[in-house]
Amino acid sequence: MRLIVDRIENGILICEKDDCSLINLNLSQYEVKEKINEGDLVYIRDNIIYIDHDGTKENKKNIDKLCEDLWDE
């Protein structure tokens, strides 16, 4: 399952699923391999949260393009 990190509050990772619903993940229940930031695309495998670096870059590029197009109009 791929998730987009919406925010992190008090050790809880609040993520958006593909269907735009939110899911709360208690970070104490997972192993985290690296620092997670808002906007990161993450996935869980074997109770480990990984960052999809390529997916994160692609999402940010798409968002930047949308913002550019918005301001150009």
C-alpha positions, 0 to 999 in steps of 0.5 A: 500500500502506497501512502502520501504523508499528510502530517506527523503529530505526536508520533502518529503518521497521518497519511492519505490513501489512493482513495483520498481517505486518511489513515493514522499510523502509530510510528511506535508500531513500525520500524522506520528506516529514515526520516519521514517528511510531509509529502513523502510517498511511503509504503509498508512492507513487513512492518517497516515504513519505507520512503519511495524516493522516486515517487516522492520526487515525481509527486513534488514535480507534478505539484510544482507544475500544477502551481506554475500553471495556476499562477501563469493563468 
